Amino acid sequence: MKIIDAHLHFEQGGYWDVIAEEAGHVNTVAHLADTYKEHNVVHGIVMGNKPITETDCEYPQHLSYCVGIGHQTFDFNRIEEQMPLLEEHLRRDTCVGIKFYPGYSYFYIYESRFDPIYELAEKYNKPVAVHTGLTATDTALLKYSHPMVLDDAAVRHPHVQFVMCHMGEPWFMDAVAVMMKNQNVAADLSGILAGKLPDEEAFYRKNAYFVEQLKGQLTILQDYLRFMFGTDWPLANYGDYINFTKHIVPEEAWEAVFYENAKRIYRPKELL
């Protein structure tokens, strides 16, 4: 079975190297390539953390990227001035979307000041991914990353494809409610596990309620064409995450969730 990882990060050094080691990996290009080969991962979508000014950013083979909109990558006081830079990214075949980081940067994604960004997303038919749910730092604010913010944005921009990253963990019920109402909202299942599981059976016993709650919410939506496999590499172990996704998704939907949905939503050129 071919796999697309619809959500990973590609940064080296410091924090990223540490979490890779905790996940049983090594944060290098060579190790990632070997891991992809081992698990038949044919493509990955990088959630960008580089400044928008880096319009010539390059990633290794089999990786596309979403250009990041956050306080470390984007000047929120000069939105209009940066639209030519954003458009330059979106013209590139390797740029397959836009990624918002609202919880870390203290903004609501439905604010009218972001309309020019959505207009470009619609013009180039590229999705807008949004970090939702828990955050990696305690200085972030959850009110901006709650999945309900996508309801306002999806209604205001009905022709934009949204991706709810991490499915709003732990607000799975709210996430599904937003998806049930808004057909232009999909979700990736990344970032729910972290590190390497020393004992998978023990994990499922200890976290039975959490896992069954997530599995149940996926069942309620009854639309596996709107969920995508993702890992949040280097946060999680690839083998563990593949098994976890197989555990919460019925086998008849594996091909869609692991491959076809991300191919359709992000449309990486090398797979078309």
Protein Blocks (a to p, Z undefined) as FASTA:
>chain_A
ZZddfbdcddeehjlmmmmmmnopacdfklmmmmmmmnopabdcdddfbdfklmmbccde
hiacdddddfklocfklmmmmmmmmmmmmmpmklgbdcddfklnopafkbfklmmmmmmm
mmnopacdddehjdfbfkbcfklmgfklmmmmmmmmmmbccddehklpablmlmmmmmmm
mmkbccdfehkbgcjdfblklmmmmmmmmmmmmmmmmmmnopaklcccdekiakbcfklm
mmmmmmmpcfklmmmmmmmmmmmmnopaklZZ
